[in-house]
Amino acid sequence: MKNLSESPRRNEATLSLALPPPRGREAVFKHAARSIDVIAVGTLNADVIIIGDAPRNIKRLNNWVAPSKVEIMTAGSVGYAAIDLARLGMKVSMFSTVADDALGQLIVSSLKQEGIDTRGLCAEKNTASGIGVYLLLFGSRKRPLTGRLATHGPWPKKISRELRQRLAKAKLLHCGGYLHYPDRWGAPTEKLFAAAKASGAITSLDPQFPFGEANKPWLRHFGNLLKYVDILFTDEDEAASITGIDDLETAGRYLLDQGPELVVVKQGAKGALLISRKEKIFQPAFKVAEFTDSIGAGDAFDAGVIFGIIKGMGLKAAARFASAVATLTLQGMGGTQTAPSFQQVKNFLKKDERWR
């Protein structure tokens, strides 16, 4: 096992993140050997999304009865991103854990329907699936949120021979929801990312946030993990909480100093800030023609950036592509109801003269 205290070896795939020109980078992956675009790691759960117009007065609300729009979606820290990537045409393979209940079966079935390889999913016996319940009844299109935490683990701790073989075929390993699970903080996830780096894959991480109380700055909960991360995704609140720095560019550059080649700070309706060792780009959000909710939009942005990096886009083009992917998901319920295909994103961007 590689000594985790040592700096990871930089390989061709990693270095390609920072090297111009943008065209032709895809060749570094040696496609004949790298048949998996993305291995997706993270929690999977079901989202119940309820959209309606409930009374704001508590007395009226206590007696309110009315129909609403209701959908059940396969989601989780990595579920939305995995489906978004598959819709864009990426070959996605899962490495995660599900419960052995009816919802767990539904999650696996829906992933298979998207063409995602689910052979890396492990069903834990006598466990219950996590359920997120979005009560979008009071004007907001993302909160309030409640639900049930999963009783199964987020992903297996053991790095099996089969996983190492799949990592050797993968272009990128993406993990979502790292901070949700304290028992995966530090060494367990460092080992996974170190194995991915040793195999020559690019790595990306969207840590999100702790479910319970956690001392700030959250960076203390990462151990040496960021030394093995090439692309780090956060939102603006998470960037401040991880670093203890309120200014987004300063926080992003501080995170860049911890090891990543690219830091992405998502800012919701304002857009996103992308900082690499050679570039800084602010990508404004596109105007939304039809807005349903913003659940999973950040995961869609992750998927768009990952797609762009794998396909050899320049950082500016990847940022615009990711913004378009996220915008199109805003039109439907949850993160994937209107998740677009590559052609749909191209058609959307053709309407904007600034797209290259």
Residue, then its C-alpha position, 0 to 999 in steps of 0.5 A: m500500500k502506498n504511504l499516504s503521507e507521500s505526495p501523489r504522483r502526477n500523471e498525464a491525465t492529471l496534468s492535462l487539466a492545466l495544459p493548453p491547448p484544450r483540444g486533443r487532451e482526450a488522447v492521454f486516456k488511451h481509450a483502448a484501455r480506459s473503457i469506463d468514463v466515470i466511476a461514481v462513489g457516494t450515497l444513493n437514496a430516494d427523494v420525495i419531492i412535493i411542489g404545491d401552494a400551501p397556506r402560510n397561516i399556521k391555523r389554515l395550514n393545520n386544516w389544509v387539504a389539497p393536491s400537489k405535484v409529487e415525484i419519487m426520484t433516485a437521488g443521493s450525494v452521487g445519484y443525480a450526478a451519475i444519471d446526469l453523466a449517463r444522459l450526456g453519453m458517459k459510461v458510468s459505473m457505480f461503487s456504492t451501497v444500497a439497502d436491501d429494501a424496496l427503495g434500494q431495489l428501486i434505486v438499482s433498477s432506475l440506475k440500470q434503466e439509465g444504462i449505468d453499470t450497477r455491478g459495483l453496488c453492494a446491498e447491505k442486509n437488514t438496512a433501510s434506504g435514506i429518504g429526502v422529503y422536499l416540502l416545496l409548499f411555501g414559495s421556495r424551490k429547494r427547501p424545507l427538507t426533511g427525511r430519513l437517514a440511511t442505515h447502511g454505509p455510504w460505500p464499501k471501505k475495502i478496496s477490492r481487486e475487482l475495484r482496482q481492475r475497474l479503476a485501471k479502466a476508468k478515466l475519472l473517479h467522482c465522489g459525492g457526499y464525503l462530509h456526510y459520513p464521519d466514518r469515511w473521513g480521512a484515511p478510508t477515502e484517502k486510500l480510495f483516491a490514492a488507488a485511483k491516482a495510482s491507476g492513472a485516473i483523474t479524481s473529483l470530489d463534491p464533499q457537500f456538508p456534515f449532517g450533524e455538528a462538526n467543528k469549523p473549519w471543516l478542512r480538519h476533517f479531510g486529513n490528506l485527502l485533498k492531496y489526491v483530489d484533482i477537481l474539488f466542487t463546493d458551493e459558496d457556503e461550503a467553501a467558507s465553512i471548509t476554509g474559514i474564509d468568507d471571500l470566495e476567490t481567496a477561499g478557492r485559492y487556499l483550497l487550490d494550495q491544498g492539492p487540487e488542480l481545479v476548484v469550482v465554487k458554485q453560487g446558485a443563480k449567480g453562477a460559478l467561480l472556477i479557479s485553476r493554477k493558470e486560469k480564473i473564470f466566473q461563469p454567469a448562470f443562464k436565464v431560466a425560461e421555465f423554473t420548477d426547482s433547483i434540487g440537484a442543479g449543483d450535481a448537474f453542474d458537477a457532471g457538466v464540468i466532468f464531461g468537459i474535462i474528459k472530452g478535452m474542453g478548455l476550462k471556459a467551454a467546460a464552465r459554459f457547458a456545465s452551466a447549460v446542463a444545470t439550467l436545463t435540469l431546473q425545468g423539471m422536478g428533482g435533479t434528473q427529470t429534465a436532465p439533458s442529452f449532449q445534443q440538447v445541451k448543444n442545441f441550447l448553447k447554439k442560441d447563445e452567440r458567446w458559446r465556443 
